[in-house]
């Protein structure tokens, strides 16, 4: 029986003869297929509600004018599909970063940025910093990017459709990027972008959820939540609204709760070091 890899960067990083490679788009064919599918769906989604009623009326009335309008609409839809497909394919091919390679591995002097229409080389001396940007909503990842800040501008690298990069562990990625740059002196930073739009209460987290996340007793959750500014909300669950309207539940903002979990983890990691220095 096959065993699942425990490597948090499996399918994302690899060692080549030239250096260490970080892969964002494993398959160009699949990515172009997704692009083509999207370019076909958008015009059809817009045109179908207009063409279907017209087609039904044309069939029932046998109106030559309506049939002509239907054929014109179909023709325009086909042209829109073709035009959008060509535009998206060119844009994706020109801008989508397939992989970046640090050469040589472990002490990079240059970065190779590969796209579908070619590649470019950036000297490590021209690289100002690398930022791993993680988009979060309700404490869950919604997106991840690696942004290269160079003297010539920024390069945004995003994972392709269902690419392993979209599930990679952020801490492992940060550690790997740092190891590749060696003595180049380039900062590798982490940035969390949290979507703080208020979601329905059922999506917020309970005391027990926060206790498990923060590794504290349930009774300590309220105090920690107040201390760290975690918003709470009281509501009557839908299941209780009819039979027990007086029953309420307290839930907490998962985005801030997730940030607090990171703060507590860093505090726990630094406390032994501080104690050792005393």
N, C-alpha and C positions, 0 to 999 in steps of 0.2 A: 504494500500500500504506500502511495506517495506521501511524503511528509511535507507539510507546509513550511516554506522558508521563514526563518525568524529574522532575517535581515530586513530592517525597516526601510532600506533603500533598494530592495530587490526590484529589478525591472526599471529602475530610475537612473542609477549610476553604473558605469562600467569602465574598465581599464582598457584602453587601446594602446597600440604601439607608440602613439605620439603623446598620450596623456590621459587625464581623467575626463570622462564625458558625462554630462548631465542631459538626459533625454526628456523632452517635453512632448514630442509628437512621434510615437513609435511607428506609425504607418501613415505615409502621405496619401495612399490610395483611400484609406478609410476616411481621412479628414476631408479629402476632396469630395468623396461620396456624400458625407454629411452636408457639406456646403451645397452640393447640387440638389440634395433633397430639400434643404431649406429654401433654396431659390425657386423651386417648383411649388412648394406649399404656400408661400406668401401670396403670389398672384392668384392661385386657385382659391385660397381662402377669401380673398377680396372679391373675386369675380363670381364665384358660385352662387351666393345669395341673390345676385342680380340676374344671372343668366338662367337659373333654373325656373323661376316664375315666368320669365319671358318665353322659355322653351315650351313650358306647359300650355301657355296661352296660344302660342303659335301652332302647336299640335291640335288644339281644340278648335281654333278658329280658321286654321289653314290660311292665315294671312301672309301674303308674300312679303309685305313690309316687315313684319315681325321676324320672319325667317331670315331676311337680309340682315336685320339688326343682330340676330343670334349669331350668324356667321361672322359678322364684323367683330362682335364681342369675343368670339372664340379666337379669331385671328389676332386681335390685340392682346389677349391673354397669352397666347403662344409667344408672341414677340416679347412680352414682358418677362416671361419665363426665361427665354433665351438671353435677353439683355441683362437681366439680374444675375443669371448663372455666370455669364462671361465676366461681369463686373466683380462678383464675389470671388470667383476663382482667381482672377488677377490680383485682387486685393489680398486674399489669403496667402497666395503663393509669394507675393512680394514682402509681406509684413510678418507672417507667421514664423516664429523661431522654432526650428526642429530640435536642435540641440546646441549646447555650448560645450566647448572642450578646453580644458586648462592644460597648457603645454609649457614645460614638462610637468608630469604629475607630481604633486607634493610641493612644488616650488615654482609656480607658474610665472613665466616671463611674458606670456601672451595668451589671449583668449580668441578662439575661433568661434564665430557665431554663424551657424549654418541655417540657411533658409532654402525653400524649394527652388528659388531662382538663383542660387549662388550662395557664397559665404563671404564674410568679412573678418578681418583680424584687428583686434584691439590690443595694444601693448598694456601690460599690467601697470606700467608707470602712468598710463592715461586713465586708469580705472580709479575713480574717487571712492566709491563704496558700492556694496551690494546689499540690497534690502529684500528680505523675504516678507511679502505682504500677504497676510492671511485674513480673508473676509469671513466674519462670524455673524451668525444670527441664531438667537436662542441657545448660545453656547455651542453651536455646531458649525463646522466649516462649510462655507458656501463657495469659496474660491481660494485659490492660492496663486501667487505670482512671484517671480524672481525678477527684480528690477535692477539693471546695471546702470549705474550713474557714471558716465564718462565725461571727459572734457568736451566731447563733441555733442553731448546730449544724453538722453536716456533710452534704454532698450528694455522693453517689457516682454517678458517670456512667460507664456501661459500654457498650461497643459492642454493637449488635444482632447477630443471626445473620448471619454472613458479611459484616459491614459493613466498609468500607475502613478504619475506625478501628482494627480489630483488627490490621492489618498496618502501621500508621503507624510511621515512624521516631521513636523517643523523643526524640532530640536535636532534630530538626526541630520536634516538637511543643512541647518546652520553649522553644525560641527564639521560636516563634509566640506562645505564651501570654505570654511576657515582653514581646514587642513590642506586644501589645494593651493591656497594663496601663499602658504609658507611665510617667508620673510618679506613679502612684498609690502607689508604694512597697510593693506587695504582693509577697511572696516567692513565687517559683515553684521548687519543689523536686522532686527525683527520688528515688524509693525503690524499691529492688529487693528483692522477696521471693522468696527462693530455696528451692525444695523440695529438701532435702538428704537425702531418703530414699535409701538405698543401692540402686542399680539393678544389674541383672546386669552382669558385667564387659564383655560385648560392647557395652554402651551407653556405657562410659567411653571416653576419648579416648587415642590413641596419641601417641608422641613427635612423629611427623611432623605430626599434627594440631595439637598445641600449638605446634610450631615455626612453622607457617603462621599460626596465630592470633596469636602473639606477635611475629611478624616477626623471629625469631632463628634461628641455625643449630640443627640437630637436636642437636648435641653440647652446646649450652648449656641444653637443656631441663631436665635433671636438677638442675643447680645452681639454676636459677631456681625450680623446683618446691619444692626444699627451703627456699630463702630465703623464699618467700612462703607456705609452709605448704599446698601443694597435695597432697592425699592421693594415694597411689599404691597399686596393687594388682597382684600377680603371679598369673597363673593360666595354666592350660593350655587353649588354644583347643579347642573341641569337635572341630574338623577334625583336630587333632593328637593328641587324647586316645588314639585307638586305635593309630595307627601310630608316633607319636613322643611318648610320654608325658613324656619329659624336656624337651620344648620348651615354654618358657614365654614369656609376653608381659607386658609392663608397661604398664599403662594408668593414666590419671589422672582424678581427679574433675573432670568438665566444669564443674560449677557454680562451684567455686573458680577454675578455670582461666579462666572467662569474666570473673570479677571481677578477676583479675590482669591480663587483657588491657586492661580499662578503666584500671587503675592505671598500667600501662606506657604507655598512650596519653596519659594526662594528664601523666606525667613527660616524655615526648618533646615534648609541646606546650609545657611550661613551661621546659624546659632552654634553648632559644634565647633566651627572654626574660631568664632569669637571666644567661646569658652576655653578653647585650647591656648589662646594667646594670653589669657588672664593668669 
